[in-house]
Amino acid sequence: MDTITNCAFGGPEMKTLSVTTGKTLFRVRTKTAGTRSRASKSRMDTDKDLVIGIDSSTTATKAVAWKRDGALAGLGRSPIPLANPANDRYEQDPEDWWRSACEALRGLFQEVAPERIAGVAISNQRETFVPLGPQGVPVRPAIVWLDQRCDQEVPWLTGKVGADKIHRISGKPPDMAPVAYRIAWMLRRETDLFRATRMFTDVHGYLVWRLTGAFRTSWASADPLGLFDMQNKTWSGEVMDALELRPDQLPEPVAPASAVGRVSEAAAAATGLAPGTLVVAGGGDGQAAGLGVNALTPWRAYLNLGTAVVSGTYSREYRTDTAWRTMGSCSGEGYIYETSLRAGTFLVDWLVRQVCQAPAEDKGIYQRLEAEAAGVPAGSHGLLALPYWGAVMTPYWDPKARGCFVGLTGSHRLGHLYRSVLEGIALEQALVTGMIEERTGVEVREFIAIGGGASSDLWCQIVADASGKTVRRSTTVEASSLGAAMCAAVGAGWFPDAPAAAEAMSGKITRETEPSPDRSARYSELLGIYREIYPRLRETFSRLTRFAAAS
């Protein structure tokens, strides 16, 4: 049977290749970097003082060049369109991943010379995949992590393999997020397209293929797919058998910071990278961010206050529990106990746009709401927000869960609503981090806050007060890109391992927010009330979901 591994670019001598881009077919004359003179190559290597972290997120690609000390040397950015063809369905054209990466890199090279680049690594949006045909052409659009079409496939696949066994193998409790369940959806709902697929690849594997011609992905990008045996570091035969998959239909998984190939002539022409540039395995954007802020000890957790709120606590021990999902560390050793709430700044923006009806051009609305909310006492005068606008992952794993405000009175104003949203998210984080501590024996003493929400002094103070932990903010803005760049730096030989790279390259702490004892005591009391809301409403949410489905 045909496969498409190593089919696109490269080769040891000059030859003509037919290259499929997903939209067009073109021919290029290629010659690998190995044909350069040894003296020329040696001279160029001494000038390679930068590494690049390519951060391919859900909505944009950022290509950032970094120095050995972690200083940002240049940045290029390009958007990625996101399609919403039906309710709860989200798709992308993988050609847009590549186009966006090319544009971001070419923009970066307006600021730095490509000959300075010692290596490139990728951090990628996780739990997004595309099925490719024999020539690398998608058989259907990529299905994005936001997609919820596979609700019926979760019990179907767990029925075939066993829910506990899938959790034990993959580190992920049964849920719609891992790719395995959307591949099951293709197998059951788009059988002809499933049979026509020769490669199911994540974003990291796809971009590595476009850069080098080989389908390889990082362990830390493979594991969010739900197909990866976390302890044996290979694709799970039991899960693949249930999905009727062969190992050659998935990218080769390799350790983070290991070489995956070199940039081909054709990819060089498209991106501006020098031919032969080293490409190194990076990882999923969450784990890469953790590496980027040097969260490689159990007492320091990263906290991404982004569209979703994602936190990770490092451990060298492999454990599974419903309170978290176990992810691979971009350090190549150990694991991340990760919590995830789908509604972070998404929920804040929803409140601003849908409730406040603020126009997009009103940039001052956030500052006005923050000022009003800052004058409201802890607990928002008895108003609680359950922030399950995007269902709930950790710790309940309930796709039928819904968001709600509890305790509204006629005396509550917008400032109360705004503060209660920030408090609800903070209380949820205090809940799940506390569960990690109780069930593992670790003590998280501080959060390193990143993401757009970390710019809010009020939100960081609420997180500190609700959790009882110090919230520290780093000078590192592009933490996922920096984490990938650290992998590139190790692969290029700058550092012996990822911890050494993180120690040298992670940013300085600019601000520390300590919890207030008085407010922490109030939030501890409020957390007891918060814990009761979801269990009491679980059946109500289920009934509302059935009611809405019949509309």
N, C-alpha and C positions, 0 to 999 in steps of 0.2 A: 504494500500500500504506500502511496506517495506520502512523504512528509515534507515540511518546509523548513526544517532546521538548517541553518547555514546556507540558505538558498539565495539570499538577496544580493549581498555585496562581497567584495574581497577576493583574494587569491594571490598566490605568490608571484605571478608575472602579469604582464600586460595582456588584457583580454577584453572582449566585448561582452557585456552582460545585459540581459533584459531585466529591468527593475520594475516591479509592480508597486505603486505607491498607494493603492486603495482607490484611486480615481483615474489614474492614467498609467500607461505603460510607456517607458522610455528606455533608450539605450545609452549607455555611457562607456567610455574607454577608461579602464582603471589600471592603476599601478600602485602597489602598496608602498608604504613608507620604508619598507625594508630595502628598497632599491637606492635610498639615499646613501651618499658616501659615509663611511664610518666617522671620518673627521668632522663632517658637517653635523651628524647626529650628536656626537660628543659635545660639540660647541653649543648646540641648542639645548642639550640637557642641563648644562651649567646655568642657563638663563631661566630655567623653569622654576619660578618662585611663587606660583599661584596654583590653587586647585579650585575646581568648580563644583558646587552643589546645585544640581538641577531639581528644583522643587515643582513637580507636576501635580498640582492640586485639582480640585473639582472644577474650579472656575478660571484658573490661570496657571501659566508656567512662569516661574521666576528662575533665571539663571544668574547665580551670584558667584563672583570670584572672591576667594579668601586668601589672606596671607597666613604665614606660619604661626603668627601670634593671634589669629582669629579676627584680625581687622578686615573689614569689608573693603574690597578694592574696586568693585564695579558691579552693576546690576542691570539686567535686561528683563523685560516683562512682556507677556502677550496673553490675551484672554483666550479662554476655551468655551465655546458655546455649550449650553446644556438644554436638551430637549425634554419636554414634558408631554409626550404624545397622548397620554390618558391619565386618569386619576391614579395617583400613587405609582406612576411609571416614569422613570427617568433614564434617558439614553444619551449617548454621545457617539460621534463619528471618530474612530481612532486616528483617522488622518488629521483631525484637528489637534490631537495630542502631539503629533509629529510636527505639524505646521507651527503650532504655538511654541514648541521647544526650539525649532529652527529660528523663529522670529526673536525669541528671547535671547538666544545665543548670539545672533547677529547684532542685536541691540547692545548686548554686553561688550561685544568686540568693537563697538564705537568708543569704549572707554579703556580697554586693555588689549594688548596684542595676543593673538591666539598662540604664538610661539612660547609664551610665558607659562602655559598651562601644563602642569606635571601630571594631572589626572582629573577625571570627571566621575562623579557618582550621582545617583538618582535617589530622591525621596519621592514617593508616589502616593496619590490618593489610593486608599485601601479598599478592598472588597468590591472592586470594579473590574470587569473582565470583558474580553471580546473574543468571539469564535471566528477563526480564520480558515479559509479554504486552502486548497493545495498550493496556490500561487501567492498566498498571503493576503488575498482580498477578503474582507469581512463577509461572512454569510448573512449577517444581520448586524444592526448597530450594537455597540457596546452597551451593557446593562450596568448602570451606575449604582453605587452603594446605597443611595437614597431610595432605590426601587423597592417596592413591597408587593410585587406580583406573586411571590412564591409562598404565600401563607399556607396553602394546602400541601406544598411539597415538604415543609418542615416535618409534619407527622409522617408523611410517606417515607422519607429517607430514614428518619429515626426508627420507624417500624422495621425497615430492612436491616439496619445495622445495629440499632439499639441506642437509645438516648445517652445512657451512661457511657457506653463504649465510645461514641463519637466525641463526647465531652472529654473523656480520658485521653483519647488519641490526639485530638486537635486543640485541646485547651479551651474550646468554645462551647458554652451551653447551646442547645438547639435554639435557633433564632433565625430570622430572615436575613440578617446581615451577611453571614459568610456566603461566598460564591457557590459553594457546593449545592445549596438549595435552589439557586437560580439555574445552575446546570441541570439539576433534576427537573426544573420547570421546562427547559428546552427539550430534555429527553422525553417528557410526557406530552408537551403541548406543541412543540415544533420539531417533531421527530425527523422529518426530512432534512431540516437544517442541521440538526444535531448530527445526523449521519454524514452530512457533507463537510463537517468540521474536521480539520486536520490538526489544529492547534488551539487550545483554550489558554489564553495568556492574560496575565495581569498587566497593569500599566508599565511596571518596571520591566517585565520581560519583553513587552512590545517595543519600548523605546531602546532597550539594549539591542534588540534585533535590528531596528532601523539604523542604529549607530554602527554596529559591528557585523551584522549578518548572522549572529548566533542567538538562539533562544535560551537565555539564562536569566535567572532571577535570584534575588537574595533570599536566604532563609527568612529574613524579617519582612519580606514582601510576600513570600509563599504562604506563611502561616495564617494570615487573615482569610485566606481562601476557604479554610475549613476542610482542606484535603490533605494537609501536611501533618505527618507524624512528628510531633514536637520533640520527642525524646530521641528518636532515631534519625531525625533530620533527613527524612525522605518522604516522598508521596506515599500515602497510606494505601496499601493494597486492598484492604477491606472496604474502605470508602470508595475507591476507584472501581472495584468490582461491582458494587451496588449501583454505580452510575454508568457502568459499561464503558469505562475509560481505560485507555492503555497509557503506560508511562510516557511513550513518545508523543502523546498528545498534550503534554504539559512541559513548560520550560524546565531546563535542568536547574535544580536548586543548589546554590553555592553559598559559602559562608560570607557574611558581610565583610567588607574591606579586602576581599580577594578579587583578583583580576578576572574579568569576564570577556575581554577582547580589546581590540584597538579600532579606532575610528577608521572606516573605509574611505576611499577616495570619493565615492558618491556621497556619503554622509558628510564628508568634509566640505564638499561643494555646496551642500544644502545648508549647513550650519555655520560655516566659517571656522570650525575647529581645524587644527592642523591634522593632516592625514597621519595615522599611526598614534594619535593621542591615546593614552591608556584610559580604559573604561573599567571602573571598579564597582563591585556590588555595594549598593546602599541599603535602603530598607523603606518600610512603610513610613508615612509622614509622622505618625504619632511616636513611634519608637525613635525615629531620627531626631525629633524635637527633644526627646528625653536625653539622647546622647549630646545634642547641641548645647544643653544647659548643664551637662555633667551630672545628671541625676542617676548616678551609678552606685549609690549606697542606699540601703533600705530606709534610712532616716530622712532622706530628701526625696520628695515626690515632685514630678512636674505636673503642672496644672494649666492646661490650654483652655483659656476662656475665649473660645472661638465660636463659630457657627454652632458647633456642638461643644460640650464641655467634656474634655477627656483628661483623665489623670492616670499616672502610672507610677507604681512603686516597684523598685528593682529587688530581685532576689536571685541568688544562685541556685535555689531549690525549685524544682518543678512541682507545682501544686495546682490543683483545679478546685474550683468552688463556684457556686452560682453568684457569689458576691462580686466576682470579677471575671474577666476573660484573660487567659494566660497567653501572652504574646512573646515572641522572640526578641531579644535585645539586639540592637544594632552594634553592640560591642562584640557580638559573636559568641559571647558566653553569658549564661544566666538568662533570666526571664523577666518580663514585666507583668505585674498584676494590674491590669488596666480596668478602669471604670469609665463608663460612657453614658452621657446624657445627651440625647439628640437635640434638645432645645437649649442653646446657650444665647449667644447674641442674636440668633434667629428669633428667639422669643422676645428679646428686648426690641428688636426691629418690628416684630409683629405688633407689639403694644403701641409703638410710636406711630406706625403707619395705619393700622386698622382701628385702634381705639382712639388715639389722639387725632387721627386723620391729618397728620402733618405731611405737607408736600415734600418731595424728595429734595427740593432746593433749600429747605429750612434746615440748615446744618446746626443751628443753635438750639434746636429742640432738646437734644440730649443734655446739654449743659443746664438748660432751664429745669428739666425734670430732675437731674441730679441735685441741683441746688434745693429744689422743693423737697426731694426725698431725704436729703441730709438733715432737714429740720424735723423729720418724723422720727419718733423714738423707735428703738429696737422692738420688733414685733408688729410694727405698722398698726398700732392700736387694735390688735386682735384680728388682723387680716392675714391669711396664709394663702400662698399660691403653691399648688402641686404642679411642677413644671413638666408634665408629661404630654406636651403638645405634639410630640413625635413618637407617641407610645413610650414604653419603658424597656430599656435593656437591663443593665445591672441595677438592682439585684433581683428583680422580679421576672424579667423576660416575658413581658405580656404585651403582645402587639395590639390588644384591644384597650389598653389603658388610655386614658384621656386626661387632658389638663383641666384644672378648675381653680377658681378662687373660692375660699371657704371663709365665711365670717364677714361678708360685705354688709355695711350699713349705710344709711344716708349721709353719715358724717365723713365717709371716706372720700378722698379726692385723688387726683391723678398721681400726686406724690406718694400717696399710700400704695396705689396700684404698682407704681414703678418700683418702690422699695420692696414690696412684697415679692415681686418677681426676682429681684436680686437675692432676697433672703431665701426664697424657695430653692433656688439653684444652690446657694451656699449650704442650706440645711441638707439638701440631697447629697452634696459632696461630703459633708460631715458624717452623714449616715453610712455611706459606702466605705469611706476611708476607715471609719470606726470598725466596720465589719472585717476589713482586711486585718486591722490590728488585733482584733479579738481572735481571729481564726488562724493567724500565723505567728503571733507573738512578737511581731515587729512593732516598733514605735516610730511613727512618722512625726518628725519634729518641725518640718518646714515644707512649704510649697514654693516651688519656683514658678511664678506666674508668667505665662506668655500668651500671645494672641491679642486680638483687638480689645477684649474686655479688661486686660491687664492695665490699660491706660487709665482706667477709672479708679481714682483713689477711694471713692465710696465703696465700690464693689470689693476691692481688695481688703478694705477694713472689715466689711461684713463677713467675708470668707474667714479672715483671721479670728474674728469674734465668735462666729458660729462653730468653727472647728477647734478653737483653742490653740492654733498653730501659727507660727510666724509665716507671713507671706513676703517673699523676697522677689524683687523684679530685676531682671538682668538687662545689661546694655544690648544683649543679643536680640535683634528684632526678627530676623529670618532664621528661627531656631531649626526648622526642618532642613533647610538648605545647608546650614552650618553642620548639622549632624551628618548629612550626606558627604559634605566636604571633608569632615574628619575621617570618614571611611576612605575617601580618595587619598587623603594625606598618608594614611597607614599603608594603603596599597602602593603608593608612590615611594615608600621607604622613608618618609620624613620621621615617623614615629614607630616604635616597636609594636604598639597595640593601641586599641581604641581608648582605654583609660588614659594613657599617656597623651594621646591627641586631645582628649576632652580637657585634661588638666591644663594643657598649653593654649588651647584655642577658645575655650568657653569664655563668655563675656564677664565683665565685672558686675557686681551687684550695685545698682544705683539707689534703690530705696528698700527699706525694710519696714514692714507694717506689723506691729506687735498687737496681740489681742488685748482688749480691755477686760480686766477681771469682772467688772460690774456687768458689762454687756454680755460677756461670755456666760455668766451665770443665768442671765435672762434667756439667752439662746439655748442653753442646756435644758431649761424648763420647756421652752417652745419645741425643741427637738422631740421631747417625749410626746407632745401632742401631734407633731408632724408624722411621727412613726405610725400613728393610728389611722391616718387618712386613707392611704391606698388600701390596706387590708379591708377596711369597712366599705369601700366603694368598688372593690374588685368585681363583684357580681353586677353591680349597677352599670359599670363600664361595659361588661359583656352584653348585657341586655340592650344598652344603647347602641352598641355596634350592630347587633342583630336587627334592631329597629331601623337604623340608618340604611342597612343593606337592602331592606325591603322597600325603601322609598322609590 
